[in-house]
């Protein structure tokens, strides 16, 4: 009997438009960046997101209105004073029809507010709780911020601040992942679950390439390979990512260098020759070279 090859049918809409969390209700008490950024991800997947803020509001709205606006577009916002009975009553009324609660309070603050996991689970058995903390377990009470979590994971290399908030944004991704994990657990057990997301661990995950040695100075993507570096050009800079042998060979051909042999892309002479070639080229020329020769280059001011 002949077996026909299965036909793969493309979805009716692009993946970017899939909304697998349609109907899921998320309530967040998390301020600043990781919680609201996680809501952006969950909302993009179709979840209905509500944010409860204290009477003083979210500090992010004061120190960066643009970030606050972007992260809260489409999010319903409530003002709740959780230290007052009315605020607690309103919160639990919301939780009665909420699937996921996201918090970023320290464990001691959650206990004071009557929002410890055992209390919430008793009142709302199917509720999934995702708690964002700075560091895991016993360290959850320690003060910290994105910069300190990056520092402890060797992601702060000099006196300059990192280009972005890796721990916070990594924590936002981990939070949205935790929501998906919680839904799978609830689907299997019928019960809610408590999950913890530690920003220090998010930074540690992003730092793994450095810990493996990949981005250390003697690593191929840390500067040791001449085809994977940022060079100066005539009117700016150029990020070169010609790491694979066929890209490295093509880059050397364009620069008029001898085709690379084993190990030659790590030799100082190759670094110097490429630096000399690129320093004589304009950004426009290099952009054209990248297009013409299918090279992974990107010019910068």
C-alpha positions as CSV (number, residue, x, y, z in Angstrom):
1,X,0.0,0.0,0.0
2,X,1.5,3.4,-1.0
3,X,1.8,6.0,1.7
4,X,1.3,9.5,0.6
5,X,3.4,12.3,2.0
6,X,1.4,14.5,4.4
7,X,0.6,17.9,3.1
8,X,1.6,20.8,5.3
9,X,-1.1,23.5,5.4
10,X,-0.1,27.0,6.3
11,X,-2.2,28.7,9.0
12,X,-4.8,31.0,7.7
13,X,-3.2,34.0,9.5
14,X,0.5,34.8,10.1
15,X,2.0,33.5,13.3
16,X,2.3,37.1,14.6
17,X,-1.5,37.3,14.6
18,X,-2.1,34.1,16.5
19,X,-3.7,34.7,19.8
20,X,-3.5,31.5,21.8
21,X,-4.2,33.2,25.1
22,X,-7.6,34.6,23.9
23,X,-9.9,34.6,26.9
24,X,-7.2,34.4,29.5
25,X,-7.5,37.1,32.2
26,X,-4.4,38.4,33.8
27,X,-4.2,40.9,36.7
28,X,-0.9,42.4,37.6
29,X,0.3,44.3,40.7
30,X,3.8,44.5,39.4
31,X,5.3,48.0,39.0
32,X,8.3,49.4,37.1
33,X,9.5,47.3,34.1
34,X,9.5,43.5,34.3
35,X,5.8,43.1,35.1
36,X,4.4,45.6,32.6
37,X,6.8,44.3,29.9
38,X,5.5,40.8,30.6
39,X,1.9,42.2,30.1
40,X,3.0,43.4,26.7
41,X,4.0,39.8,25.8
42,X,0.8,38.3,27.2
43,X,-1.4,40.8,25.6
44,X,0.3,40.1,22.2
45,X,-0.7,36.5,22.7
46,X,-4.3,37.5,23.2
47,X,-4.6,37.7,27.0
48,X,-6.9,40.4,28.6
49,X,-4.6,42.3,30.9
50,X,-5.5,44.5,33.9
51,X,-3.0,46.4,36.0
52,X,-3.8,47.5,39.6
53,X,-1.7,50.4,40.8
54,X,-1.3,52.0,44.2
55,X,-2.7,55.6,44.8
56,X,0.8,57.0,44.1
57,X,0.8,55.3,40.7
58,X,3.7,53.4,39.0
59,X,7.0,55.2,39.3
60,X,7.7,54.4,35.6
61,X,5.0,56.8,34.6
62,X,7.0,59.7,36.2
63,X,10.5,58.9,35.1
64,X,9.8,57.6,31.6
65,X,6.3,58.3,30.3
66,X,7.1,56.9,26.9
67,X,8.0,53.5,28.3
68,X,5.0,53.5,30.6
69,X,2.7,54.4,27.7
70,X,4.1,51.7,25.4
71,X,3.9,49.0,28.1
72,X,0.3,49.8,29.1
73,X,-1.3,50.3,25.7
74,X,-4.5,48.3,25.8
75,X,-4.1,47.4,29.5
76,X,-7.0,48.3,31.8
77,X,-5.7,50.2,34.8
78,X,-7.2,50.3,38.3
79,X,-6.2,52.2,41.4
80,X,-6.2,50.1,44.5
81,X,-5.0,50.8,48.0
82,X,-4.2,47.3,49.2
83,X,-3.5,48.5,52.7
84,X,-7.2,49.5,53.0
85,X,-10.2,47.1,53.4
86,X,-11.9,48.6,50.3
87,X,-8.8,47.9,48.2
88,X,-8.6,44.3,49.4
89,X,-12.3,43.8,48.7
90,X,-12.0,45.1,45.2
91,X,-8.8,43.0,44.6
92,X,-10.5,39.7,45.6
93,X,-13.6,40.6,43.5
94,X,-11.2,40.9,40.5
95,X,-9.4,37.7,41.4
96,X,-12.7,35.8,41.4
97,X,-12.7,36.0,37.6
98,X,-8.9,36.2,37.0
99,X,-6.7,33.3,35.7
100,X,-3.3,34.7,36.5
101,X,-2.0,37.1,39.1
102,X,1.5,38.7,38.6
103,X,3.2,40.4,41.5
104,X,6.6,41.9,42.2
105,X,6.4,42.5,46.0
106,X,8.9,40.9,48.3
107,X,7.6,37.8,50.1
108,X,7.3,39.7,53.4
109,X,5.2,42.5,51.8
110,X,2.9,39.9,50.2
111,X,2.4,38.3,53.7
112,X,1.6,41.7,55.2
113,X,-1.0,42.4,52.5
114,X,-2.6,38.9,53.0
115,X,-1.4,37.8,49.5
116,X,0.8,34.9,50.5
117,X,0.3,31.8,48.3
118,X,-1.5,29.7,50.9
119,X,-4.0,32.5,51.5
120,X,-4.6,33.1,47.8
121,X,-4.8,29.4,46.9
122,X,-7.4,28.8,49.6
123,X,-9.6,31.7,48.4
124,X,-9.0,31.1,44.6
125,X,-8.0,27.5,44.0
126,X,-7.6,27.8,40.2
127,X,-5.6,31.0,40.4
128,X,-2.0,30.9,38.9
129,X,0.3,33.2,40.7
130,X,3.6,34.4,39.2
131,X,5.8,36.3,41.6
132,X,8.7,38.4,40.3
133,X,11.5,38.7,42.8
134,X,15.1,40.0,42.6
135,X,16.9,36.9,43.6
136,X,15.5,33.3,44.2
137,X,14.4,31.6,47.4
138,X,16.0,33.0,50.6
139,X,17.5,35.9,48.7
140,X,14.1,37.2,47.6
141,X,14.1,39.8,50.5
142,X,17.5,41.3,49.3
143,X,17.3,44.8,47.7
144,X,18.6,44.9,44.1
145,X,18.0,46.2,40.7
146,X,18.7,45.3,37.1
147,X,22.3,46.7,37.3
148,X,23.2,44.7,40.4
149,X,21.8,41.4,38.9
150,X,23.8,42.0,35.8
151,X,26.9,42.8,37.8
152,X,26.7,39.5,39.8
153,X,26.5,37.7,36.5
154,X,29.6,39.4,35.0
155,X,27.6,41.4,32.5
156,X,29.1,44.8,33.7
157,X,32.5,45.1,32.2
158,X,33.7,48.6,32.9
159,X,32.4,51.9,34.3
160,X,29.9,52.1,31.4
161,X,26.3,51.2,32.0
162,X,25.1,48.2,29.8
163,X,23.2,49.1,26.6
164,X,19.8,47.8,27.9
165,X,18.1,46.4,31.0
166,X,18.9,42.7,30.4
167,X,17.8,41.4,33.7
168,X,14.4,43.2,33.6
169,X,13.6,42.4,30.0
170,X,14.9,38.8,30.5
171,X,12.7,38.6,33.6
172,X,9.7,39.8,31.6
173,X,10.2,37.0,29.1
174,X,10.6,34.5,31.9
175,X,7.4,35.8,33.4
176,X,5.4,35.2,30.3
177,X,7.0,31.8,30.1
178,X,6.0,31.1,33.7
179,X,2.4,32.0,32.8
180,X,2.4,29.4,30.0
181,X,3.9,26.8,32.4
182,X,1.2,27.6,35.0
183,X,-1.5,27.1,32.4
184,X,-0.2,23.7,31.5
185,X,0.0,22.6,35.2
186,X,-3.6,23.9,35.8
187,X,-4.8,22.1,32.7
188,X,-3.3,18.8,34.0
189,X,-4.3,19.2,37.7
190,X,-7.3,21.5,37.7
191,X,-5.5,23.5,40.4
192,X,-3.7,26.8,40.4
193,X,0.1,26.9,41.0
194,X,2.6,29.4,42.3
195,X,5.7,30.2,40.3
196,X,8.7,32.4,41.1
197,X,10.7,34.4,38.5
198,X,14.0,35.8,39.8
199,X,15.6,38.6,37.8
200,X,19.1,37.5,38.9
201,X,18.4,34.1,37.3
202,X,17.1,35.8,34.1
203,X,20.4,37.7,34.0
204,X,22.3,34.5,34.6
205,X,20.5,32.8,31.7
206,X,21.5,35.7,29.4
207,X,25.0,35.5,30.7
208,X,25.6,31.8,29.8
209,X,27.4,32.5,26.6
210,X,29.9,34.6,28.6
211,X,30.3,31.9,31.2
212,X,30.8,29.3,28.4
213,X,33.6,31.5,27.1
214,X,31.9,32.4,23.8
215,X,32.0,36.1,24.5
216,X,35.2,36.2,26.5
217,X,38.1,38.1,24.8
218,X,39.6,34.8,23.6
219,X,36.2,33.5,22.3
220,X,35.2,33.6,18.7
221,X,32.3,35.9,19.3
222,X,34.2,37.9,22.0
223,X,36.8,39.5,19.6
224,X,39.3,36.7,18.9
225,X,37.9,35.9,15.4
226,X,38.7,38.7,13.0
227,X,35.4,38.2,11.2
228,X,33.3,38.9,14.3
229,X,34.1,42.4,15.5
230,X,33.2,46.0,15.4
231,X,35.6,48.0,13.3
232,X,36.1,51.7,12.5
233,X,35.2,52.8,9.0
234,X,35.8,56.1,7.2
235,X,32.6,57.8,8.5
236,X,31.5,55.5,11.4
237,X,31.7,51.9,12.5
238,X,30.8,48.6,11.0
239,X,29.6,45.5,12.9
240,X,31.1,42.5,11.1
241,X,29.6,39.0,11.7
242,X,31.4,36.9,9.1
243,X,31.9,34.0,11.5
244,X,31.2,30.9,9.4
245,X,34.0,29.8,7.0
246,X,32.1,30.8,3.8
247,X,31.4,34.2,5.2
248,X,35.0,34.7,6.4
249,X,36.3,33.6,3.0
250,X,34.0,36.0,1.2
251,X,35.0,38.9,3.5
252,X,38.7,38.2,2.9
253,X,38.2,38.1,-0.8
254,X,36.4,41.4,-0.8
255,X,39.2,42.9,1.3
256,X,41.8,41.6,-1.1
257,X,43.3,39.2,1.5
258,X,44.5,35.7,1.0
259,X,41.6,33.2,1.6
260,X,41.7,32.2,5.2
261,X,43.2,28.9,6.3
262,X,42.7,27.1,9.6
263,X,43.3,29.5,12.5
264,X,44.2,32.4,10.3
265,X,41.1,34.4,11.3
266,X,42.5,34.5,14.8
267,X,45.9,35.9,13.8
268,X,46.8,39.5,14.6
269,X,47.8,40.0,11.0
270,X,44.3,39.2,9.8
271,X,42.8,41.5,12.3
272,X,45.1,44.3,11.3
273,X,44.5,43.8,7.5
274,X,40.8,43.8,7.9
275,X,40.9,46.9,10.1
276,X,43.0,48.7,7.6
277,X,40.7,47.8,4.7
278,X,37.5,48.7,6.6
279,X,39.0,52.0,7.9
280,X,39.3,53.2,4.2
281,X,35.6,52.4,3.3
282,X,32.6,54.6,3.8
283,X,29.4,53.3,5.3
284,X,27.6,53.6,2.0
285,X,30.3,51.5,0.3
286,X,30.2,48.8,3.0
287,X,26.4,48.7,2.8
288,X,26.7,48.1,-0.9
289,X,29.4,45.5,-0.4
290,X,27.2,43.6,2.1
291,X,24.3,43.5,-0.3
292,X,26.4,42.6,-3.4
293,X,28.4,39.8,-1.7
294,X,25.8,38.6,0.8
295,X,27.8,39.5,3.8
296,X,26.5,39.9,7.4
297,X,27.7,43.5,7.9
298,X,25.9,46.4,9.6
299,X,27.2,50.0,9.5
300,X,26.7,52.4,12.4
301,X,27.3,56.1,13.0
